Amino acid sequence: MSKFVDRVVIHVAAGDGGNGCVSVHREKYKPLGGPDGGDGGNGGDVVLVVDPNVHTLLDFHFRPNAAGGNGKQGQGSNRDGANGTDLELKVPDGTVVMTEAGELLADLVGAGTRFVAAAGGRGGLGNAALASKARRAPGFALLGEPGDRRDLVLEVRSVADVGLVGFPSAGKSSLIAVMSAARPKIADYPFTTLVPNLGVITVGEHVYTMADVPGLIPGASEGKGLGLDFLRHIERCAVLVHVVDCATYEPDRDPVSDVDALETELARYTPGLGGDLAERPRVVVLNKIDIPEARDLAEIVRPDLEARGWPVFEISTATREGLRELSFALAEVVERYRAARPVAEPTRVVLRPVAVDDKGFEVILDPDDDEGFIVTGERVERWVRQTNFDNDEAVGYLGDRLNRLGVEDALAAKGAQPGCPVTIGAWTFSWEPSTPAGIAAVLTGRGTDVRLEATDRVNAAERKMARRVRRGMAPEDGDEQ
């Protein structure tokens, strides 16, 4: 037996980008062939795609983890790595994508609508792409970036024109069954409907959809019964239909009080997609008039309900009395709603150029360290992720990039002193002002950087002198005092 699932939490992980390749062309009679390391491939995206043949999130209930393919590493002879495979996940029409905190990310309506749930990481550049006049044969390459990893909440909110609301056993399932080809479960006990049902109604030249949600009871907006879990399915409806049981035998209920109770719950419910259910058009359906007592009661309460400005119809799903008039009236309301909606305009790409004085980063004081600083910005954080810190030349290249961007000047302006901790992304460095950009590439061999070597020598000398002082020994000749 299939299970209806309209809310799930999924864990998506896009593919990581492949690393760039470090390679030097080697061929007979060509001793200086130059760098020929290819770029790494991009990681695959995880994409949500609306499929009209999918009606539930059941697959994600059993398999909540989804991952895109990783990009391949670049190779020699200027061969770029292959891109990772994108993963497409099919979701029902009307799926809403949110963060676990409830932030709305996407509302997927319409067949073929796509949303990139997790973007794949960029592939790293090979040493062939990093070569320049100053750095003829780079001994390093950039690392691939990790892909996005996110936890997302998916909710299905039915795309229907007409929403049926009412108490349990009011006849909502019977109504949608006789007006459409839908075949919901129908029985003579409350809460027979446990999942929303959707039916398509054709009246003359008009076609519209109708949604039947589980019965509401007083307190549904506070979580009582099943209403809170399924009220989201009527958020998109153009008209709400009160289906009222005129043949109920409960002594404390009557059609007017039933409608008042339902209106109270609808007013308390806050739609996640905005808008207000209280503003939607209403139609009242007095059901089960095939029973004489119910017909008499419907005639008595009809003037009171019409006084509110709502159309009222007396019907019987058993004998199908009044259904034709109701179906045409609903089609008319739906057509008015569609005509009043603004015409969808083609998507426009808005270009927002970066300000001239915007360097793309910001230097702030570290709240956890009085002497530390934090550098934030998408570009600088990406550069750090792409750096292989086991390679001195790669670290020197990162320092050159940060210096050219103005990070060192900004740190000095903030009062940073040599040796103070500076955090960029997940890495924390001891800041040492560097020499002008490009000098390291001229004076060092492949995979090394004289600035880092000089710093290592100074640090080693300081450690040696500190050990001699701790042992009570006099500094040696040449040690810094």
C-alpha positions as CSV (number, residue, x, y, z in Angstrom):
1,M,0.0,0.0,0.0
2,S,1.5,3.4,-1.0
3,K,2.0,6.0,1.6
4,F,1.4,9.8,1.2
5,V,4.2,11.9,2.5
6,D,4.0,15.7,2.1
7,R,6.9,16.8,4.4
8,V,10.4,15.6,4.6
9,V,13.9,16.7,5.6
10,I,16.6,15.9,3.1
11,H,20.4,16.1,3.3
12,V,21.9,17.2,0.0
13,A,25.6,17.3,-0.8
14,A,26.9,18.7,-4.1
15,G,30.1,17.2,-5.6
16,D,33.5,18.6,-4.8
17,G,35.6,20.2,-7.4
18,G,38.7,18.3,-8.7
19,N,42.2,19.5,-7.9
20,G,44.3,21.1,-10.5
21,C,47.4,19.2,-11.7
22,V,51.0,20.1,-11.3
23,S,52.9,18.9,-14.4
24,V,55.8,19.9,-16.6
25,H,55.9,18.9,-20.3
26,R,58.6,16.4,-21.0
27,E,59.6,15.5,-24.5
28,K,62.8,14.5,-26.2
29,Y,64.8,17.5,-27.4
30,K,62.4,19.8,-25.4
31,P,64.0,20.1,-22.0
32,L,62.0,23.3,-21.2
33,G,58.5,22.2,-22.3
34,G,56.8,24.4,-19.7
35,P,53.9,23.7,-17.4
36,D,51.0,21.6,-18.8
37,G,48.9,20.7,-15.8
38,G,45.2,20.7,-16.5
39,D,42.3,22.2,-14.5
40,G,40.2,20.1,-12.2
41,G,36.5,19.4,-13.1
42,N,33.6,21.1,-11.4
43,G,31.5,19.2,-8.9
44,G,28.0,18.1,-9.8
45,D,24.9,20.1,-8.6
46,V,21.9,18.7,-6.8
47,V,18.8,20.0,-8.6
48,L,15.1,19.7,-7.7
49,V,12.9,19.4,-10.8
50,V,9.1,19.5,-10.8
51,D,7.7,16.3,-12.4
52,P,3.9,16.2,-13.0
53,N,4.0,12.4,-12.6
54,V,5.2,12.6,-9.0
55,H,2.6,13.3,-6.3
56,T,4.3,12.5,-3.0
57,L,7.7,12.8,-1.3
58,L,7.7,9.2,-0.3
59,D,11.1,8.5,-2.0
60,F,12.8,11.1,0.1
61,H,11.2,9.7,3.2
62,F,13.1,6.4,2.8
63,R,16.2,7.9,1.0
64,P,16.8,11.4,2.5
65,N,20.5,11.6,1.5
66,A,21.4,12.9,-2.0
67,A,24.8,13.7,-3.4
68,G,26.2,14.9,-6.7
69,G,29.3,13.5,-8.4
70,N,32.8,14.8,-7.7
71,G,34.9,16.5,-10.3
72,K,37.9,14.6,-11.6
73,Q,41.5,15.9,-11.0
74,G,43.3,17.5,-13.9
75,Q,46.1,15.7,-15.7
76,G,49.2,16.5,-17.6
77,S,49.3,17.4,-21.3
78,N,46.8,20.2,-20.5
79,R,44.0,17.6,-19.9
80,D,41.2,19.0,-17.8
81,G,39.4,16.7,-15.3
82,A,35.8,15.7,-16.1
83,N,32.9,17.5,-14.4
84,G,30.9,15.7,-11.8
85,T,27.5,14.4,-12.7
86,D,24.5,16.5,-11.7
87,L,21.8,14.8,-9.7
88,E,18.2,15.6,-10.5
89,L,15.6,14.9,-7.9
90,K,12.0,14.8,-9.1
91,V,9.5,16.5,-6.8
92,P,5.7,17.1,-7.0
93,D,4.2,20.3,-8.4
94,G,3.7,22.8,-5.6
95,T,6.8,21.7,-3.6
96,V,8.1,24.4,-1.2
97,V,11.8,24.4,-0.3
98,M,12.8,25.8,3.1
99,T,15.7,25.8,5.5
100,E,15.3,24.0,8.9
101,A,14.8,27.5,10.4
102,G,11.8,28.1,8.2
103,E,13.3,30.5,5.6
104,L,11.6,30.1,2.2
105,L,14.1,29.3,-0.5
106,A,11.9,28.3,-3.5
107,D,8.3,27.7,-4.4
108,L,8.3,25.2,-7.2
109,V,5.2,25.5,-9.3
110,G,4.9,24.3,-12.9
111,A,6.2,21.3,-14.7
112,G,10.0,21.5,-15.4
113,T,10.6,24.2,-12.8
114,R,14.2,23.8,-11.4
115,F,16.0,24.8,-8.3
116,V,19.7,24.2,-7.5
117,A,19.5,22.8,-4.0
118,A,23.3,22.5,-3.6
119,A,25.9,23.9,-6.0
120,G,28.9,21.9,-6.9
121,G,32.4,23.1,-6.0
122,R,34.6,24.8,-8.6
123,G,37.6,22.8,-10.0
124,G,41.0,24.1,-9.1
125,L,43.3,25.6,-11.7
126,G,46.3,23.6,-12.9
127,N,49.8,25.1,-13.0
128,A,49.5,25.7,-16.8
129,A,46.7,28.3,-16.0
130,L,48.7,29.8,-13.2
131,A,51.8,30.5,-15.3
132,S,52.8,34.1,-15.9
133,K,55.8,36.2,-17.0
134,A,57.0,36.3,-13.4
135,R,56.1,32.7,-12.6
136,R,57.1,30.7,-15.6
137,A,56.8,27.2,-14.1
138,P,54.6,27.1,-11.1
139,G,55.3,24.2,-8.8
140,F,51.7,24.2,-7.4
141,A,48.1,24.1,-8.4
142,L,44.9,25.2,-6.8
143,L,42.7,22.7,-4.9
144,G,39.1,22.1,-5.9
145,E,36.4,23.7,-3.7
146,P,34.0,21.6,-1.7
147,G,30.4,21.4,-2.8
148,D,27.5,22.9,-0.8
149,R,26.1,20.7,1.9
150,R,22.7,21.6,3.2
151,D,19.7,20.3,5.2
152,L,16.5,21.3,3.5
153,V,12.8,20.9,4.3
154,L,10.5,20.0,1.5
155,E,6.7,20.5,1.8
156,V,4.1,19.7,-0.8
157,R,1.3,22.3,-0.9
158,S,-1.3,21.2,-3.4
159,V,-1.9,23.3,-6.5
160,A,-5.7,23.3,-6.6
161,D,-8.3,25.9,-7.5
162,V,-11.0,24.8,-5.1
163,G,-10.4,23.7,-1.5
164,L,-13.0,21.7,0.4
165,V,-13.1,22.3,4.2
166,G,-15.4,20.9,6.8
167,F,-15.9,18.8,9.8
168,P,-15.1,15.0,9.6
169,S,-17.8,13.0,7.8
170,A,-19.3,16.2,6.2
171,G,-19.2,14.6,2.8
172,K,-16.1,16.2,1.3
173,S,-14.7,13.0,-0.1
174,S,-18.1,12.0,-1.5
175,L,-18.4,15.4,-3.2
176,I,-15.0,15.2,-4.9
177,A,-15.7,11.6,-5.9
178,V,-19.0,12.5,-7.7
179,M,-17.7,15.6,-9.4
180,S,-14.4,14.1,-10.7
181,A,-12.6,10.9,-11.4
182,A,-10.9,10.9,-8.0
183,R,-11.7,7.8,-5.8
184,P,-10.9,8.7,-2.2
185,K,-11.7,6.4,0.6
186,I,-15.3,6.9,1.8
187,A,-16.8,5.4,5.0
188,D,-19.3,6.3,7.7
189,Y,-16.8,7.2,10.5
190,P,-14.8,10.3,11.3
191,F,-11.4,11.0,9.8
192,T,-11.8,8.5,7.0
193,T,-9.7,10.9,4.9
194,L,-6.1,10.8,6.2
195,V,-4.4,12.3,3.2
196,P,-5.3,15.1,0.8
197,N,-7.1,14.1,-2.4
198,L,-7.0,16.0,-5.7
199,G,-9.6,15.8,-8.5
200,V,-10.0,17.5,-11.9
201,I,-13.5,18.8,-12.7
202,T,-14.6,19.6,-16.3
203,V,-17.7,21.7,-16.8
204,G,-18.4,22.8,-20.3
205,E,-15.3,24.6,-21.5
206,H,-14.0,25.1,-18.0
207,V,-11.5,22.8,-16.2
208,Y,-10.4,23.3,-12.6
209,T,-9.0,21.2,-9.8
210,M,-10.4,20.5,-6.4
211,A,-8.6,19.5,-3.2
212,D,-10.1,17.5,-0.3
213,V,-8.2,17.7,2.9
214,P,-8.8,15.8,6.2
215,G,-11.6,17.1,8.4
216,L,-11.1,20.0,10.6
217,I,-12.2,20.3,14.3
218,P,-12.1,23.2,16.8
219,G,-8.5,23.7,17.8
220,A,-7.0,22.4,14.5
221,S,-4.9,25.5,14.1
222,E,-3.3,24.6,17.5
223,G,-2.5,21.1,16.4
224,K,-5.7,19.2,17.4
225,G,-6.8,16.5,15.0
226,L,-5.2,16.3,11.6
227,G,-6.0,19.8,10.3
228,L,-2.7,21.5,11.1
229,D,-0.7,19.1,9.0
230,F,-2.9,19.6,5.9
231,L,-4.1,23.2,6.1
232,R,-1.1,24.0,3.9
233,H,-2.8,22.3,1.0
234,I,-5.5,25.0,0.7
235,E,-3.1,27.9,0.7
236,R,-3.0,28.2,-3.1
237,C,-6.8,27.7,-3.6
238,A,-8.8,30.4,-5.4
239,V,-12.0,29.6,-3.4
240,L,-12.7,27.8,-0.2
241,V,-15.9,25.7,0.0
242,H,-17.5,25.0,3.3
243,V,-19.0,21.5,3.2
244,V,-21.6,21.4,5.9
245,D,-23.4,18.3,7.2
246,C,-27.1,19.1,7.6
247,A,-27.9,15.6,8.9
248,T,-25.6,15.4,11.9
249,Y,-27.0,13.9,15.0
250,E,-24.6,15.7,17.4
251,P,-26.8,17.9,19.7
252,D,-24.3,20.8,20.0
253,R,-23.8,21.3,16.3
254,D,-25.7,23.0,13.6
255,P,-24.7,24.4,10.1
256,V,-24.1,28.0,11.3
257,S,-22.0,27.0,14.3
258,D,-20.0,24.6,12.1
259,V,-19.2,27.4,9.6
260,D,-18.3,29.8,12.5
261,A,-15.9,27.2,14.0
262,L,-14.2,26.6,10.7
263,E,-13.8,30.3,10.0
264,T,-12.2,30.7,13.4
265,E,-9.6,28.0,12.6
266,L,-8.9,29.5,9.1
267,A,-8.4,32.9,10.7
268,R,-5.9,31.6,13.2
269,Y,-3.8,29.7,10.6
270,T,-0.9,31.6,9.1
271,P,-0.1,30.6,5.5
272,G,3.6,30.0,4.9
273,L,3.4,31.4,1.4
274,G,1.9,34.7,2.5
275,G,-1.6,36.0,2.0
276,D,-4.6,35.5,4.2
277,L,-7.1,32.7,4.0
278,A,-9.8,35.0,5.4
279,E,-9.6,37.1,2.2
280,R,-10.4,34.1,-0.1
281,P,-13.9,33.8,-1.7
282,R,-16.2,31.5,0.1
283,V,-18.9,29.1,-1.0
284,V,-21.2,27.3,1.4
285,V,-22.5,23.8,0.5
286,L,-25.3,22.4,2.6
287,N,-25.0,18.6,2.1
288,K,-27.2,15.6,2.6
289,I,-30.5,17.2,1.7
290,D,-31.7,13.8,0.5
291,I,-32.7,13.3,4.1
292,P,-36.0,15.2,4.8
293,E,-34.8,16.6,8.2
294,A,-31.6,17.9,6.6
295,R,-33.5,19.6,3.8
296,D,-35.7,21.4,6.3
297,L,-32.6,22.5,8.3
298,A,-30.9,23.7,5.1
299,E,-33.9,25.9,4.2
300,I,-33.9,27.4,7.7
301,V,-30.2,28.3,7.9
302,R,-29.7,29.4,4.3
303,P,-30.9,33.0,4.8
304,D,-28.4,33.5,7.7
305,L,-25.5,32.3,5.6
306,E,-26.5,34.3,2.5
307,A,-26.6,37.4,4.7
308,R,-22.8,37.1,5.0
309,G,-22.5,37.6,1.2
310,W,-21.6,34.0,0.5
311,P,-23.2,31.9,-2.3
312,V,-25.1,28.9,-0.7
313,F,-26.0,25.7,-2.5
314,E,-28.1,22.8,-1.3
315,I,-26.8,19.5,-2.6
316,S,-26.9,15.7,-2.1
317,T,-23.9,13.7,-3.1
318,A,-26.1,10.5,-2.9
319,T,-28.7,11.7,-5.4
320,R,-26.4,14.3,-7.1
321,E,-29.0,17.0,-6.7
322,G,-27.7,20.5,-7.0
323,L,-24.2,19.4,-8.3
324,R,-24.6,20.9,-11.7
325,E,-25.4,24.4,-10.4
326,L,-22.5,24.1,-7.9
327,S,-20.0,23.0,-10.5
328,F,-20.8,25.9,-12.8
329,A,-20.7,28.4,-10.0
330,L,-17.3,27.2,-8.8
331,A,-16.0,27.4,-12.4
332,E,-17.2,31.1,-12.6
333,V,-15.4,32.0,-9.3
334,V,-12.2,30.3,-10.4
335,E,-12.3,32.1,-13.8
336,R,-12.7,35.5,-12.1
337,Y,-9.8,34.6,-9.8
338,R,-7.6,33.7,-12.7
339,A,-8.5,36.8,-14.7
340,A,-7.7,39.0,-11.7
341,R,-4.2,37.6,-11.2
342,P,-1.4,39.6,-12.8
343,V,0.0,38.3,-16.1
344,A,3.3,36.4,-15.5
345,E,6.1,38.4,-17.0
346,P,9.2,36.7,-18.5
347,T,12.1,36.4,-16.0
348,R,14.5,39.3,-16.2
349,V,18.1,39.1,-15.2
350,V,19.0,42.1,-13.0
351,L,22.6,43.1,-13.1
352,R,23.9,45.0,-10.1
353,P,27.5,46.2,-10.7
354,V,29.8,46.2,-7.7
355,A,30.6,49.6,-6.4
356,V,34.0,51.1,-7.4
357,D,35.2,51.2,-3.8
358,D,34.0,47.7,-2.9
359,K,37.0,45.5,-2.5
360,G,34.9,42.4,-1.7
361,F,36.2,41.8,1.8
362,E,36.0,43.3,5.3
363,V,38.4,43.2,8.3
364,I,36.9,43.1,11.7
365,L,38.2,42.5,15.2
366,D,38.0,39.0,16.5
367,P,35.5,38.9,19.4
368,D,37.3,35.9,21.0
369,D,40.8,37.4,20.8
370,D,41.7,40.9,21.7
371,E,44.7,40.8,19.4
372,G,43.2,38.9,16.5
373,F,41.4,39.9,13.3
374,I,38.9,38.2,11.0
375,V,38.8,38.8,7.3
376,T,35.5,38.0,5.7
377,G,34.5,37.9,2.0
378,E,33.5,35.4,-0.6
379,R,36.6,35.9,-2.7
380,V,39.3,35.7,0.0
381,E,37.6,32.7,1.7
382,R,37.5,30.9,-1.7
383,W,41.2,31.6,-2.2
384,V,42.0,30.1,1.2
385,R,40.0,27.0,0.4
386,Q,41.9,26.5,-2.9
387,T,45.3,26.8,-1.3
388,N,47.5,23.7,-0.6
389,F,49.2,24.7,2.6
390,D,51.7,21.9,2.3
391,N,53.3,23.8,-0.6
392,D,55.3,26.9,0.3
393,E,54.9,28.4,-3.2
394,A,51.1,28.0,-3.1
395,V,51.1,29.8,0.3
396,G,53.3,32.5,-1.2
397,Y,50.9,32.8,-4.1
398,L,48.0,33.2,-1.7
399,G,49.9,36.0,0.1
400,D,50.5,37.8,-3.1
401,R,46.8,37.6,-4.1
402,L,45.7,38.9,-0.7
403,N,48.3,41.7,-0.9
404,R,47.2,42.8,-4.3
405,L,43.6,42.8,-3.1
406,G,44.5,45.2,-0.3
407,V,44.1,42.8,2.7
408,E,47.4,43.7,4.2
409,D,46.8,47.4,3.9
410,A,43.4,47.0,5.5
411,L,44.9,45.0,8.4
412,A,47.6,47.6,9.0
413,A,44.9,50.3,9.0
414,K,43.1,48.4,11.6
415,G,46.2,48.3,13.8
416,A,47.4,44.7,13.1
417,Q,50.9,44.0,14.4
418,P,53.3,41.4,13.0
419,G,52.6,38.0,14.6
420,C,48.9,38.7,15.5
421,P,46.4,36.0,14.6
422,V,44.3,36.6,11.4
423,T,41.4,34.3,10.6
424,I,40.2,33.8,7.0
425,G,37.5,31.1,6.6
426,A,38.5,28.0,8.6
427,W,42.2,29.0,8.8
428,T,44.0,31.1,11.3
429,F,47.5,32.6,10.4
430,S,50.1,34.5,12.2
431,W,50.3,37.7,10.1
432,E,53.6,38.7,8.7
433,P,53.6,41.6,6.2
434,S,54.9,40.3,2.9
435,T,57.2,41.7,0.3
436,P,55.8,43.2,-2.9
437,A,53.8,40.8,-5.0
438,G,55.7,38.7,-7.6
439,I,59.2,38.9,-6.0
440,A,58.9,35.4,-4.6
441,A,58.2,34.0,-8.0
442,V,61.5,35.4,-9.3
443,L,63.8,34.4,-6.5
444,T,62.6,31.0,-5.5
445,G,62.5,27.5,-7.0
446,R,59.5,25.5,-7.7
447,G,57.4,24.6,-4.6
448,T,59.3,27.0,-2.3
449,D,59.1,30.6,-1.2
450,V,62.0,32.6,0.2
451,R,59.7,34.7,2.4
452,L,58.5,31.6,4.2
453,E,62.0,30.2,4.3
454,A,63.3,33.4,5.9
455,T,60.5,33.4,8.4
456,D,61.3,29.8,9.3
457,R,65.0,30.6,9.8
458,V,64.1,33.6,12.1
459,N,61.7,31.4,14.1
460,A,64.2,28.7,14.4
461,A,66.9,31.1,15.7
462,E,64.4,32.6,18.2
463,R,63.6,29.1,19.5
464,K,67.2,28.2,19.8
465,M,68.0,31.4,21.8
466,A,65.0,30.8,24.0
467,R,66.2,27.3,24.8
468,R,69.7,28.5,25.8
469,V,68.2,31.2,28.0
470,R,66.0,28.7,29.8
471,R,69.1,26.5,30.4
472,G,71.0,29.5,31.8
473,M,73.5,29.5,28.9
474,A,74.9,32.6,27.4
475,P,73.8,33.4,23.8
476,E,76.1,32.4,21.1
477,D,77.8,34.8,18.8
478,G,75.5,35.8,16.1
479,D,72.3,35.3,18.2
480,E,70.0,38.2,18.3
481,Q,69.9,39.9,21.6
